[in-house]
Amino acid sequence: IFLAFPKLVLALACVAALGPGIQNAIIAIAITSLPPYARIARAETLTVRRSDYISAVKLRGAAPFRIVVRHVMPLCIS
């Protein structure tokens, strides 16, 4: 939904819902600017998750939480 509408229209709708004020305007702009960064992070995570390195860790029997925390997250932070 966020990517289907222009940022300014969504920001104005968020400000209308939250009420007037500079803090609400800042929150609205931040919320509408987030989706492109989320798409990049998701694409990077999926790329790392499909790597041979992660497959080797799974074969060693590591728990899913350990794989995410110790192996996927450090590679995606940059």
PQR file with spaces between the fields and no chain letter, atoms N, CA, C, O and H, PARSE charges and radii, in Angstrom:
ATOM       1  N    ILE     1       0.832   -1.187    0.000 -0.4000 1.5000
ATOM       2  CA   ILE     1       0.000    0.000    0.000 -0.0000 2.0000
ATOM       3  C    ILE     1       0.873    1.245    0.000  0.5500 1.7000
ATOM       4  O    ILE     1       0.586    2.207   -0.712 -0.5500 1.4000
ATOM       5  N    PHE     2       1.943    1.231    0.799 -0.4000 1.5000
ATOM       6  CA   PHE     2       2.800    2.406    0.894 -0.0000 2.0000
ATOM       7  C    PHE     2       3.470    2.731   -0.431  0.5500 1.7000
ATOM       8  O    PHE     2       3.711    3.901   -0.728 -0.5500 1.4000
ATOM       9  H    PHE     2       2.177    0.449    1.378  0.4000 1.0000
ATOM      10  N    LEU     3       3.773    1.727   -1.225 -0.4000 1.5000
ATOM      11  CA   LEU     3       4.463    1.967   -2.487 -0.0000 2.0000
ATOM      12  C    LEU     3       3.501    2.338   -3.614  0.5500 1.7000
ATOM      13  O    LEU     3       3.941    2.811   -4.661 -0.5500 1.4000
ATOM      14  H    LEU     3       3.577    0.776   -0.984  0.4000 1.0000
ATOM      15  N    ALA     4       2.195    2.133   -3.420 -0.4000 1.5000
ATOM      16  CA   ALA     4       1.219    2.415   -4.462 -0.0000 2.0000
ATOM      17  C    ALA     4       0.827    3.889   -4.522  0.5500 1.7000
ATOM      18  O    ALA     4       0.374    4.356   -5.567 -0.5500 1.4000
ATOM      19  H    ALA     4       1.837    1.749   -2.569  0.4000 1.0000
ATOM      20  N    PHE     5       0.989    4.625   -3.441 -0.4000 1.5000
ATOM      21  CA   PHE     5       0.582    6.023   -3.381 -0.0000 2.0000
ATOM      22  C    PHE     5       1.807    6.927   -3.235  0.5500 1.7000
ATOM      23  O    PHE     5       2.845    6.507   -2.724 -0.5500 1.4000
ATOM      24  H    PHE     5       1.358    4.246   -2.592  0.4000 1.0000
ATOM      25  N    PRO     6       1.670    8.164   -3.687 -0.5600 1.5000
ATOM      26  CA   PRO     6       2.786    9.107   -3.498  0.2800 2.0000
ATOM      27  C    PRO     6       3.044    9.357   -2.015  0.5500 1.7000
ATOM      28  O    PRO     6       2.128    9.325   -1.193 -0.5500 1.4000
ATOM      29  N    LYS     7       4.298    9.603   -1.697 -0.4000 1.5000
ATOM      30  CA   LYS     7       4.690    9.807   -0.300 -0.0000 2.0000
ATOM      31  C    LYS     7       3.964   10.982    0.335  0.5500 1.7000
ATOM      32  O    LYS     7       3.548   10.902    1.491 -0.5500 1.4000
ATOM      33  H    LYS     7       5.042    9.629   -2.365  0.4000 1.0000
ATOM      34  N    LEU     8       3.811   12.049   -0.394 -0.4000 1.5000
ATOM      35  CA   LEU     8       3.195   13.248    0.168 -0.0000 2.0000
ATOM      36  C    LEU     8       1.737   13.013    0.546  0.5500 1.7000
ATOM      37  O    LEU     8       1.279   13.492    1.583 -0.5500 1.4000
ATOM      38  H    LEU     8       4.149   12.114   -1.333  0.4000 1.0000
ATOM      39  N    VAL     9       1.005   12.274   -0.295 -0.4000 1.5000
ATOM      40  CA   VAL     9      -0.396   11.989    0.008 -0.0000 2.0000
ATOM      41  C    VAL     9      -0.500   11.130    1.259  0.5500 1.7000
ATOM      42  O    VAL     9      -1.351   11.377    2.113 -0.5500 1.4000
ATOM      43  H    VAL     9       1.378   11.885   -1.137  0.4000 1.0000
ATOM      44  N    LEU    10       0.355   10.127    1.372 -0.4000 1.5000
ATOM      45  CA   LEU    10       0.332    9.290    2.573 -0.0000 2.0000
ATOM      46  C    LEU    10       0.756   10.062    3.814  0.5500 1.7000
ATOM      47  O    LEU    10       0.189    9.871    4.890 -0.5500 1.4000
ATOM      48  H    LEU    10       1.046    9.925    0.678  0.4000 1.0000
ATOM      49  N    ALA    11       1.737   10.923    3.673 -0.4000 1.5000
ATOM      50  CA   ALA    11       2.166   11.737    4.808 -0.0000 2.0000
ATOM      51  C    ALA    11       1.037   12.651    5.270  0.5500 1.7000
ATOM      52  O    ALA    11       0.813   12.801    6.471 -0.5500 1.4000
ATOM      53  H    ALA    11       2.198   11.079    2.799  0.4000 1.0000
ATOM      54  N    LEU    12       0.333   13.257    4.337 -0.4000 1.5000
ATOM      55  CA   LEU    12      -0.797   14.114    4.701 -0.0000 2.0000
ATOM      56  C    LEU    12      -1.909   13.315    5.368  0.5500 1.7000
ATOM      57  O    LEU    12      -2.533   13.793    6.314 -0.5500 1.4000
ATOM      58  H    LEU    12       0.515   13.136    3.361  0.4000 1.0000
ATOM      59  N    ALA    13      -2.161   12.106    4.885 -0.4000 1.5000
ATOM      60  CA   ALA    13      -3.179   11.262    5.510 -0.0000 2.0000
ATOM      61  C    ALA    13      -2.771   10.872    6.931  0.5500 1.7000
ATOM      62  O    ALA    13      -3.607   10.846    7.834 -0.5500 1.4000
ATOM      63  H    ALA    13      -1.654   11.718    4.116  0.4000 1.0000
ATOM      64  N    CYS    14      -1.503   10.572    7.127 -0.4000 1.5000
ATOM      65  CA   CYS    14      -1.021   10.217    8.473 -0.0000 2.0000
ATOM      66  C    CYS    14      -1.125   11.417    9.410  0.5500 1.7000
ATOM      67  O    CYS    14      -1.523   11.264   10.565 -0.5500 1.4000
ATOM      68  H    CYS    14      -0.824   10.593    6.394  0.4000 1.0000
ATOM      69  N    VAL    15      -0.778   12.585    8.936 -0.4000 1.5000
ATOM      70  CA   VAL    15      -0.879   13.785    9.770 -0.0000 2.0000
ATOM      71  C    VAL    15      -2.335   14.067   10.099  0.5500 1.7000
ATOM      72  O    VAL    15      -2.648   14.482   11.215 -0.5500 1.4000
ATOM      73  H    VAL    15      -0.455   12.709    7.998  0.4000 1.0000
ATOM      74  N    ALA    16      -3.225   13.847    9.144 -0.4000 1.5000
ATOM      75  CA   ALA    16      -4.645   14.046    9.403 -0.0000 2.0000
ATOM      76  C    ALA    16      -5.152   13.064   10.451  0.5500 1.7000
ATOM      77  O    ALA    16      -5.997   13.415   11.275 -0.5500 1.4000
ATOM      78  H    ALA    16      -2.970   13.510    8.238  0.4000 1.0000
ATOM      79  N    ALA    17      -4.645   11.848   10.425 -0.4000 1.5000
ATOM      80  CA   ALA    17      -5.068   10.845   11.403 -0.0000 2.0000
ATOM      81  C    ALA    17      -4.453   11.094   12.778  0.5500 1.7000
ATOM      82  O    ALA    17      -5.109   10.888   13.799 -0.5500 1.4000
ATOM      83  H    ALA    17      -3.959   11.563    9.756  0.4000 1.0000
ATOM      84  N    LEU    18      -3.199   11.535   12.807 -0.4000 1.5000
ATOM      85  CA   LEU    18      -2.512   11.749   14.081 -0.0000 2.0000
ATOM      86  C    LEU    18      -2.832   13.094   14.722  0.5500 1.7000
ATOM      87  O    LEU    18      -2.764   13.236   15.943 -0.5500 1.4000
ATOM      88  H    LEU    18      -2.666   11.703   11.978  0.4000 1.0000
ATOM      89  N    GLY    19      -3.176   14.070   13.907 -0.4000 1.5000
ATOM      90  CA   GLY    19      -3.445   15.406   14.416 -0.0000 2.0000
ATOM      91  C    GLY    19      -2.337   16.363   14.027  0.5500 1.7000
ATOM      92  O    GLY    19      -1.264   15.941   13.596 -0.5500 1.4000
ATOM      93  H    GLY    19      -3.231   13.955   12.915  0.4000 1.0000
ATOM      94  N    PRO    20      -2.601   17.664   14.181 -0.5600 1.5000
ATOM      95  CA   PRO    20      -1.591   18.648   13.790  0.2800 2.0000
ATOM      96  C    PRO    20      -0.414   18.672   14.758  0.5500 1.7000
ATOM      97  O    PRO    20      -0.545   18.317   15.929 -0.5500 1.4000
ATOM      98  N    GLY    21       0.705   19.084   14.257 -0.4000 1.5000
ATOM      99  CA   GLY    21       1.902   19.196   15.088 -0.0000 2.0000
ATOM     100  C    GLY    21       3.130   18.794   14.308  0.5500 1.7000
ATOM     101  O    GLY    21       3.068   17.976   13.389 -0.5500 1.4000
ATOM     102  H    GLY    21       0.811   19.372   13.306  0.4000 1.0000
ATOM     103  N    ILE    22       4.239   19.378   14.687 -0.4000 1.5000
ATOM     104  CA   ILE    22       5.492   19.095   13.993 -0.0000 2.0000
ATOM     105  C    ILE    22       5.965   17.664   14.259  0.5500 1.7000
ATOM     106  O    ILE    22       6.518   17.024   13.365 -0.5500 1.4000
ATOM     107  H    ILE    22       4.290   20.042   15.434  0.4000 1.0000
ATOM     108  N    GLN    23       5.756   17.161   15.465 -0.4000 1.5000
ATOM     109  CA   GLN    23       6.176   15.789   15.775 -0.0000 2.0000
ATOM     110  C    GLN    23       5.385   14.777   14.957  0.5500 1.7000
ATOM     111  O    GLN    23       5.952   13.800   14.469 -0.5500 1.4000
ATOM     112  H    GLN    23       5.307   17.681   16.191  0.4000 1.0000
ATOM     113  N    ASN    24       4.087   14.999   14.802 -0.4000 1.5000
ATOM     114  CA   ASN    24       3.269   14.093   13.999 -0.0000 2.0000
ATOM     115  C    ASN    24       3.655   14.168   12.526  0.5500 1.7000
ATOM     116  O    ASN    24       3.602   13.158   11.824 -0.5500 1.4000
ATOM     117  H    ASN    24       3.626   15.794   15.199  0.4000 1.0000
ATOM     118  N    ALA    25       4.039   15.344   12.049 -0.4000 1.5000
ATOM     119  CA   ALA    25       4.497   15.471   10.669 -0.0000 2.0000
ATOM     120  C    ALA    25       5.800   14.704   10.460  0.5500 1.7000
ATOM     121  O    ALA    25       5.978   14.043    9.437 -0.5500 1.4000
ATOM     122  H    ALA    25       4.082   16.165   12.619  0.4000 1.0000
ATOM     123  N    ILE    26       6.697   14.793   11.417 -0.4000 1.5000
ATOM     124  CA   ILE    26       7.964   14.058   11.323 -0.0000 2.0000
ATOM     125  C    ILE    26       7.716   12.556   11.326  0.5500 1.7000
ATOM     126  O    ILE    26       8.332   11.822   10.553 -0.5500 1.4000
ATOM     127  H    ILE    26       6.552   15.330   12.248  0.4000 1.0000
ATOM     128  N    ILE    27       6.826   12.099   12.183 -0.4000 1.5000
ATOM     129  CA   ILE    27       6.483   10.671   12.241 -0.0000 2.0000
ATOM     130  C    ILE    27       5.872   10.218   10.919  0.5500 1.7000
ATOM     131  O    ILE    27       6.208    9.146   10.416 -0.5500 1.4000
ATOM     132  H    ILE    27       6.325   12.695   12.811  0.4000 1.0000
ATOM     133  N    ALA    28       4.983   11.024   10.355 -0.4000 1.5000
ATOM     134  CA   ALA    28       4.335   10.673    9.089 -0.0000 2.0000
ATOM     135  C    ALA    28       5.343   10.582    7.951  0.5500 1.7000
ATOM     136  O    ALA    28       5.280    9.657    7.141 -0.5500 1.4000
ATOM     137  H    ALA    28       4.711   11.895   10.763  0.4000 1.0000
ATOM     138  N    ILE    29       6.260   11.520    7.884 -0.4000 1.5000
ATOM     139  CA   ILE    29       7.283   11.488    6.835 -0.0000 2.0000
ATOM     140  C    ILE    29       8.208   10.287    7.017  0.5500 1.7000
ATOM     141  O    ILE    29       8.611    9.657    6.040 -0.5500 1.4000
ATOM     142  H    ILE    29       6.311   12.271    8.543  0.4000 1.0000
ATOM     143  N    ALA    30       8.541    9.974    8.259 -0.4000 1.5000
ATOM     144  CA   ALA    30       9.400    8.813    8.519 -0.0000 2.0000
ATOM     145  C    ALA    30       8.699    7.515    8.121  0.5500 1.7000
ATOM     146  O    ALA    30       9.325    6.628    7.539 -0.5500 1.4000
ATOM     147  H    ALA    30       8.214   10.486    9.053  0.4000 1.0000
ATOM     148  N    ILE    31       7.430    7.397    8.424 -0.4000 1.5000
ATOM     149  CA   ILE    31       6.682    6.180    8.083 -0.0000 2.0000
ATOM     150  C    ILE    31       6.585    6.010    6.569  0.5500 1.7000
ATOM     151  O    ILE    31       6.729    4.900    6.057 -0.5500 1.4000
ATOM     152  H    ILE    31       6.921    8.117    8.896  0.4000 1.0000
ATOM     153  N    THR    32       6.344    7.102    5.856 -0.4000 1.5000
ATOM     154  CA   THR    32       6.203    6.988    4.401 -0.0000 2.0000
ATOM     155  C    THR    32       7.541    6.821    3.685  0.5500 1.7000
ATOM     156  O    THR    32       7.565    6.401    2.528 -0.5500 1.4000
ATOM     157  H    THR    32       6.227    8.004    6.271  0.4000 1.0000
ATOM     158  N    SER    33       8.640    7.135    4.338 -0.4000 1.5000
ATOM     159  CA   SER    33       9.964    6.970    3.722 -0.0000 2.0000
ATOM     160  C    SER    33      10.579    5.603    4.003  0.5500 1.7000
ATOM     161  O    SER    33      11.622    5.284    3.433 -0.5500 1.4000
ATOM     162  H    SER    33       8.621    7.476    5.278  0.4000 1.0000
ATOM     163  N    LEU    34       9.984    4.803    4.843 -0.4000 1.5000
ATOM     164  CA   LEU    34      10.542    3.522    5.268 -0.0000 2.0000
ATOM     165  C    LEU    34      10.477    2.401    4.225  0.5500 1.7000
ATOM     166  O    LEU    34      11.441    1.639    4.146 -0.5500 1.4000
ATOM     167  H    LEU    34       9.137    5.063    5.307  0.4000 1.0000
ATOM     168  N    PRO    35       9.419    2.236    3.417 -0.5600 1.5000
ATOM     169  CA   PRO    35       9.309    1.074    2.528  0.2800 2.0000
ATOM     170  C    PRO    35      10.473    0.817    1.573  0.5500 1.7000
ATOM     171  O    PRO    35      10.837   -0.347    1.406 -0.5500 1.4000
ATOM     172  N    PRO    36      11.082    1.818    0.936 -0.5600 1.5000
ATOM     173  CA   PRO    36      12.222    1.483    0.062  0.2800 2.0000
ATOM     174  C    PRO    36      13.386    0.843    0.818  0.5500 1.7000
ATOM     175  O    PRO    36      14.040   -0.061    0.298 -0.5500 1.4000
ATOM     176  N    TYR    37      13.647    1.303    2.033 -0.4000 1.5000
ATOM     177  CA   TYR    37      14.717    0.708    2.836 -0.0000 2.0000
ATOM     178  C    TYR    37      14.356   -0.708    3.268  0.5500 1.7000
ATOM     179  O    TYR    37      15.219   -1.583    3.332 -0.5500 1.4000
ATOM     180  H    TYR    37      13.116    2.037    2.456  0.4000 1.0000
ATOM     181  N    ALA    38      13.088   -0.928    3.560 -0.4000 1.5000
ATOM     182  CA   ALA    38      12.642   -2.274    3.930 -0.0000 2.0000
ATOM     183  C    ALA    38      12.788   -3.240    2.760  0.5500 1.7000
ATOM     184  O    ALA    38      13.146   -4.400    2.961 -0.5500 1.4000
ATOM     185  H    ALA    38      12.387   -0.217    3.507  0.4000 1.0000
ATOM     186  N    ARG    39      12.518   -2.781    1.546 -0.4000 1.5000
ATOM     187  CA   ARG    39      12.688   -3.631    0.366 -0.0000 2.0000
ATOM     188  C    ARG    39      14.146   -4.017    0.162  0.5500 1.7000
ATOM     189  O    ARG    39      14.447   -5.168   -0.156 -0.5500 1.4000
ATOM     190  H    ARG    39      12.228   -1.839    1.382  0.4000 1.0000
ATOM     191  N    ILE    40      15.048   -3.067    0.342 -0.4000 1.5000
ATOM     192  CA   ILE    40      16.478   -3.351    0.190 -0.0000 2.0000
ATOM     193  C    ILE    40      16.942   -4.346    1.245  0.5500 1.7000
ATOM     194  O    ILE    40      17.683   -5.281    0.941 -0.5500 1.4000
ATOM     195  H    ILE    40      14.803   -2.132    0.601  0.4000 1.0000
ATOM     196  N    ALA    41      16.507   -4.145    2.483 -0.4000 1.5000
ATOM     197  CA   ALA    41      16.903   -5.056    3.562 -0.0000 2.0000
ATOM     198  C    ALA    41      16.363   -6.457    3.323  0.5500 1.7000
ATOM     199  O    ALA    41      17.067   -7.437    3.565 -0.5500 1.4000
ATOM     200  H    ALA    41      15.906   -3.386    2.731  0.4000 1.0000
ATOM     201  N    ARG    42      15.132   -6.566    2.854 -0.4000 1.5000
ATOM     202  CA   ARG    42      14.549   -7.883    2.590 -0.0000 2.0000
ATOM     203  C    ARG    42      15.293   -8.585    1.457  0.5500 1.7000
ATOM     204  O    ARG    42      15.581   -9.778    1.554 -0.5500 1.4000
ATOM     205  H    ARG    42      14.560   -5.770    2.658  0.4000 1.0000
ATOM     206  N    ALA    43      15.605   -7.865    0.397 -0.4000 1.5000
ATOM     207  CA   ALA    43      16.327   -8.464   -0.727 -0.0000 2.0000
ATOM     208  C    ALA    43      17.709   -8.953   -0.296  0.5500 1.7000
ATOM     209  O    ALA    43      18.142  -10.033   -0.697 -0.5500 1.4000
ATOM     210  H    ALA    43      15.371   -6.895    0.319  0.4000 1.0000
ATOM     211  N    GLU    44      18.394   -8.162    0.514 -0.4000 1.5000
ATOM     212  CA   GLU    44      19.720   -8.564    0.995 -0.0000 2.0000
ATOM     213  C    GLU    44      19.630   -9.804    1.887  0.5500 1.7000
ATOM     214  O    GLU    44      20.461  -10.707    1.796 -0.5500 1.4000
ATOM     215  H    GLU    44      18.042   -7.284    0.839  0.4000 1.0000
ATOM     216  N    THR    45      18.616   -9.834    2.746 -0.4000 1.5000
ATOM     217  CA   THR    45      18.443  -10.978    3.642 -0.0000 2.0000
ATOM     218  C    THR    45      18.143  -12.244    2.852  0.5500 1.7000
ATOM     219  O    THR    45      18.681  -13.306    3.165 -0.5500 1.4000
ATOM     220  H    THR    45      17.941   -9.100    2.820  0.4000 1.0000
ATOM     221  N    LEU    46      17.299  -12.151    1.843 -0.4000 1.5000
ATOM     222  CA   LEU    46      16.997  -13.329    1.022 -0.0000 2.0000
ATOM     223  C    LEU    46      18.221  -13.811    0.257  0.5500 1.7000
ATOM     224  O    LEU    46      18.402  -15.015    0.073 -0.5500 1.4000
ATOM     225  H    LEU    46      16.861  -11.289    1.588  0.4000 1.0000
ATOM     226  N    THR    47      19.055  -12.893   -0.187 -0.4000 1.5000
ATOM     227  CA   THR    47      20.282  -13.271   -0.887 -0.0000 2.0000
ATOM     228  C    THR    47      21.233  -14.015    0.047  0.5500 1.7000
ATOM     229  O    THR    47      21.795  -15.047   -0.322 -0.5500 1.4000
ATOM     230  H    THR    47      18.908  -11.915   -0.038  0.4000 1.0000
ATOM     231  N    VAL    48      21.407  -13.491    1.244 -0.4000 1.5000
ATOM     232  CA   VAL    48      22.302  -14.132    2.216 -0.0000 2.0000
ATOM     233  C    VAL    48      21.743  -15.478    2.639  0.5500 1.7000
ATOM     234  O    VAL    48      22.490  -16.442    2.805 -0.5500 1.4000
ATOM     235  H    VAL    48      20.951  -12.653    1.544  0.4000 1.0000
ATOM     236  N    ARG    49      20.433  -15.545    2.812 -0.4000 1.5000
ATOM     237  CA   ARG    49      19.801  -16.777    3.282 -0.0000 2.0000
ATOM     238  C    ARG    49      19.968  -17.928    2.300  0.5500 1.7000
ATOM     239  O    ARG    49      20.008  -19.088    2.709 -0.5500 1.4000
ATOM     240  H    ARG    49      19.826  -14.762    2.677  0.4000 1.0000
ATOM     241  N    ARG    50      20.065  -17.623    1.017 -0.4000 1.5000
ATOM     242  CA   ARG    50      20.213  -18.670    0.000 -0.0000 2.0000
ATOM     243  C    ARG    50      21.666  -19.044   -0.273  0.5500 1.7000
ATOM     244  O    ARG    50      21.929  -19.865   -1.152 -0.5500 1.4000
ATOM     245  H    ARG    50      20.033  -16.680    0.685  0.4000 1.0000
ATOM     246  N    SER    51      22.599  -18.474    0.446 -0.4000 1.5000
ATOM     247  CA   SER    51      24.012  -18.737    0.153 -0.0000 2.0000
ATOM     248  C    SER    51      24.434  -20.118    0.661  0.5500 1.7000
ATOM     249  O    SER    51      23.791  -20.710    1.528 -0.5500 1.4000
ATOM     250  H    SER    51      22.385  -17.807    1.160  0.4000 1.0000
ATOM     251  N    ASP    52      25.530  -20.604    0.092 -0.4000 1.5000
ATOM     252  CA   ASP    52      26.059  -21.912    0.479 -0.0000 2.0000
ATOM     253  C    ASP    52      26.559  -21.911    1.922  0.5500 1.7000
ATOM     254  O    ASP    52      26.520  -22.936    2.602 -0.5500 1.4000
ATOM     255  H    ASP    52      26.052  -20.123   -0.612  0.4000 1.0000
ATOM     256  N    TYR    53      27.019  -20.775    2.369 -0.4000 1.5000
ATOM     257  CA   TYR    53      27.507  -20.640    3.741 -0.0000 2.0000
ATOM     258  C    TYR    53      26.394  -20.963    4.745  0.5500 1.7000
ATOM     259  O    TYR    53      26.626  -21.681    5.718 -0.5500 1.4000
ATOM     260  H    TYR    53      27.050  -19.942    1.816  0.4000 1.0000
ATOM     261  N    ILE    54      25.209  -20.444    4.514 -0.4000 1.5000
ATOM     262  CA   ILE    54      24.081  -20.691    5.411 -0.0000 2.0000
ATOM     263  C    ILE    54      23.626  -22.143    5.299  0.5500 1.7000
ATOM     264  O    ILE    54      23.233  -22.747    6.297 -0.5500 1.4000
ATOM     265  H    ILE    54      25.021  -19.861    3.724  0.4000 1.0000
ATOM     266  N    SER    55      23.675  -22.703    4.103 -0.4000 1.5000
ATOM     267  CA   SER    55      23.329  -24.122    3.934 -0.0000 2.0000
ATOM     268  C    SER    55      24.269  -25.013    4.729  0.5500 1.7000
ATOM     269  O    SER    55      23.836  -26.005    5.316 -0.5500 1.4000
ATOM     270  H    SER    55      23.994  -22.213    3.292  0.4000 1.0000
ATOM     271  N    ALA    56      25.546  -24.671    4.753 -0.4000 1.5000
ATOM     272  CA   ALA    56      26.512  -25.448    5.525 -0.0000 2.0000
ATOM     273  C    ALA    56      26.230  -25.362    7.019  0.5500 1.7000
ATOM     274  O    ALA    56      26.373  -26.351    7.738 -0.5500 1.4000
ATOM     275  H    ALA    56      25.898  -23.866    4.276  0.4000 1.0000
ATOM     276  N    VAL    57      25.837  -24.199    7.480 -0.4000 1.5000
ATOM     277  CA   VAL    57      25.516  -24.037    8.901 -0.0000 2.0000
ATOM     278  C    VAL    57      24.283  -24.860    9.250  0.5500 1.7000
ATOM     279  O    VAL    57      24.220  -25.452   10.328 -0.5500 1.4000
ATOM     280  H    VAL    57      25.721  -23.396    6.896  0.4000 1.0000
ATOM     281  N    LYS    58      23.294  -24.904    8.346 -0.4000 1.5000
ATOM     282  CA   LYS    58      22.098  -25.721    8.589 -0.0000 2.0000
ATOM     283  C    LYS    58      22.456  -27.201    8.660  0.5500 1.7000
ATOM     284  O    LYS    58      21.917  -27.940    9.484 -0.5500 1.4000
ATOM     285  H    LYS    58      23.345  -24.423    7.470  0.4000 1.0000
ATOM     286  N    LEU    59      23.369  -27.628    7.790 -0.4000 1.5000
ATOM     287  CA   LEU    59      23.784  -29.040    7.792 -0.0000 2.0000
ATOM     288  C    LEU    59      24.511  -29.419    9.079  0.5500 1.7000
ATOM     289  O    LEU    59      24.467  -30.574    9.504 -0.5500 1.4000
ATOM     290  H    LEU    59      23.807  -27.028    7.120  0.4000 1.0000
ATOM     291  N    ARG    60      25.173  -28.455    9.690 -0.4000 1.5000
ATOM     292  CA   ARG    60      25.852  -28.726   10.962 -0.0000 2.0000
ATOM     293  C    ARG    60      24.867  -28.860   12.114  0.5500 1.7000
ATOM     294  O    ARG    60      25.244  -29.285   13.206 -0.5500 1.4000
ATOM     295  H    ARG    60      25.208  -27.517    9.344  0.4000 1.0000
ATOM     296  N    GLY    61      23.593  -28.499   11.878 -0.4000 1.5000
ATOM     297  CA   GLY    61      22.568  -28.671   12.890 -0.0000 2.0000
ATOM     298  C    GLY    61      22.322  -27.458   13.763  0.5500 1.7000
ATOM     299  O    GLY    61      21.807  -27.593   14.872 -0.5500 1.4000
ATOM     300  H    GLY    61      23.286  -28.154   10.991  0.4000 1.0000
ATOM     301  N    ALA    62      22.673  -26.294   13.294 -0.4000 1.5000
ATOM     302  CA   ALA    62      22.451  -25.078   14.080 -0.0000 2.0000
ATOM     303  C    ALA    62      20.965  -24.753   14.128  0.5500 1.7000
ATOM     304  O    ALA    62      20.229  -24.999   13.172 -0.5500 1.4000
ATOM     305  H    ALA    62      23.092  -26.184   12.393  0.4000 1.0000
ATOM     306  N    ALA    63      20.542  -24.202   15.247 -0.4000 1.5000
ATOM     307  CA   ALA    63      19.149  -23.807   15.427 -0.0000 2.0000
ATOM     308  C    ALA    63      18.841  -22.587   14.552  0.5500 1.7000
ATOM     309  O    ALA    63      19.732  -21.787   14.265 -0.5500 1.4000
ATOM     310  H    ALA    63      21.140  -24.002   16.023  0.4000 1.0000
ATOM     311  N    PRO    64      17.586  -22.448   14.131 -0.5600 1.5000
ATOM     312  CA   PRO    64      17.226  -21.300   13.281  0.2800 2.0000
ATOM     313  C    PRO    64      17.534  -19.948   13.925  0.5500 1.7000
ATOM     314  O    PRO    64      17.987  -19.036   13.234 -0.5500 1.4000
ATOM     315  N    PHE    65      17.304  -19.799   15.216 -0.4000 1.5000
ATOM     316  CA   PHE    65      17.590  -18.542   15.890 -0.0000 2.0000
ATOM     317  C    PHE    65      19.085  -18.235   15.848  0.5500 1.7000
ATOM     318  O    PHE    65      19.484  -17.092   15.626 -0.5500 1.4000
ATOM     319  H    PHE    65      16.936  -20.541   15.777  0.4000 1.0000
ATOM     320  N    ARG    66      19.896  -19.246   16.061 -0.4000 1.5000
ATOM     321  CA   ARG    66      21.347  -19.059   16.001 -0.0000 2.0000
ATOM     322  C    ARG    66      21.804  -18.689   14.600  0.5500 1.7000
ATOM     323  O    ARG    66      22.701  -17.860   14.438 -0.5500 1.4000
ATOM     324  H    ARG    66      19.572  -20.174   16.242  0.4000 1.0000
ATOM     325  N    ILE    67      21.202  -19.289   13.594 -0.4000 1.5000
ATOM     326  CA   ILE    67      21.556  -18.967   12.213 -0.0000 2.0000
ATOM     327  C    ILE    67      21.256  -17.504   11.926  0.5500 1.7000
ATOM     328  O    ILE    67      22.071  -16.806   11.322 -0.5500 1.4000
ATOM     329  H    ILE    67      20.473  -19.961   13.726  0.4000 1.0000
ATOM     330  N    VAL    68      20.098  -17.042   12.353 -0.4000 1.5000
ATOM     331  CA   VAL    68      19.721  -15.652   12.099 -0.0000 2.0000
ATOM     332  C    VAL    68      20.635  -14.692   12.845  0.5500 1.7000
ATOM     333  O    VAL    68      21.146  -13.736   12.262 -0.5500 1.4000
ATOM     334  H    VAL    68      19.436  -17.609   12.843  0.4000 1.0000
ATOM     335  N    VAL    69      20.845  -14.944   14.135 -0.4000 1.5000
ATOM     336  CA   VAL    69      21.601  -14.006   14.967 -0.0000 2.0000
ATOM     337  C    VAL    69      23.093  -14.030   14.664  0.5500 1.7000
ATOM     338  O    VAL    69      23.723  -12.975   14.587 -0.5500 1.4000
ATOM     339  H    VAL    69      20.430  -15.721   14.610  0.4000 1.0000
ATOM     340  N    ARG    70      23.656  -15.189   14.494 -0.4000 1.5000
ATOM     341  CA   ARG    70      25.109  -15.300   14.354 -0.0000 2.0000
ATOM     342  C    ARG    70      25.615  -15.239   12.911  0.5500 1.7000
ATOM     343  O    ARG    70      26.775  -14.899   12.679 -0.5500 1.4000
ATOM     344  H    ARG    70      23.144  -16.047   14.556  0.4000 1.0000
ATOM     345  N    HIS    71      24.765  -15.563   11.947 -0.4000 1.5000
ATOM     346  CA   HIS    71      25.261  -15.682   10.585 -0.0000 2.0000
ATOM     347  C    HIS    71      24.572  -14.751    9.582  0.5500 1.7000
ATOM     348  O    HIS    71      25.246  -14.154    8.742 -0.5500 1.4000
ATOM     349  H    HIS    71      23.823  -15.839   12.135  0.4000 1.0000
ATOM     350  N    VAL    72      23.255  -14.619    9.654 -0.4000 1.5000
ATOM     351  CA   VAL    72      22.548  -13.789    8.674 -0.0000 2.0000
ATOM     352  C    VAL    72      22.626  -12.315    9.037  0.5500 1.7000
ATOM     353  O    VAL    72      22.959  -11.492    8.185 -0.5500 1.4000
ATOM     354  H    VAL    72      22.708  -15.104   10.336  0.4000 1.0000
ATOM     355  N    MET    73      22.328  -11.967   10.273 -0.4000 1.5000
ATOM     356  CA   MET    73      22.312  -10.557   10.661 -0.0000 2.0000
ATOM     357  C    MET    73      23.667   -9.847   10.476  0.5500 1.7000
ATOM     358  O    MET    73      23.692   -8.735    9.948 -0.5500 1.4000
ATOM     359  H    MET    73      22.057  -12.636   10.965  0.4000 1.0000
ATOM     360  N    PRO    74      24.764  -10.438   10.882 -0.5600 1.5000
ATOM     361  CA   PRO    74      26.055   -9.726   10.656  0.2800 2.0000
ATOM     362  C    PRO    74      26.357   -9.473    9.178  0.5500 1.7000
ATOM     363  O    PRO    74      26.997   -8.477    8.842 -0.5500 1.4000
ATOM     364  N    LEU    75      25.905  -10.360    8.297 -0.4000 1.5000
ATOM     365  CA   LEU    75      26.151  -10.167    6.870 -0.0000 2.0000
ATOM     366  C    LEU    75      25.213   -9.124    6.258  0.5500 1.7000
ATOM     367  O    LEU    75      25.534   -8.536    5.225 -0.5500 1.4000
ATOM     368  H    LEU    75      25.385  -11.169    8.570  0.4000 1.0000
ATOM     369  N    CYS    76      24.070   -8.893    6.879 -0.4000 1.5000
ATOM     370  CA   CYS    76      23.086   -7.953    6.331 -0.0000 2.0000
ATOM     371  C    CYS    76      23.202   -6.554    6.918  0.5500 1.7000
ATOM     372  O    CYS    76      22.602   -5.625    6.376 -0.5500 1.4000
ATOM     373  H    CYS    76      23.809   -9.370    7.718  0.4000 1.0000
ATOM     374  N    ILE    77      23.927   -6.369    7.974 -0.4000 1.5000
ATOM     375  CA   ILE    77      23.987   -5.062    8.632 -0.0000 2.0000
ATOM     376  C    ILE    77      24.629   -4.014    7.725  0.5500 1.7000
ATOM     377  O    ILE    77      24.194   -2.862    7.722 -0.5500 1.4000
ATOM     378  H    ILE    77      24.414   -7.124    8.414  0.4000 1.0000
ATOM     379  N    SER    78      25.619   -4.374    6.981 -0.4000 1.5000
ATOM     380  CA   SER    78      26.273   -3.381    6.109 -0.0000 2.0000
ATOM     381  C    SER    78      25.346   -2.937    5.012  0.5500 1.7000
ATOM     382  O    SER    78      25.721   -2.108    4.184 -0.5500 1.4000
ATOM     383  H    SER    78      25.973   -5.309    6.983  0.4000 1.0000
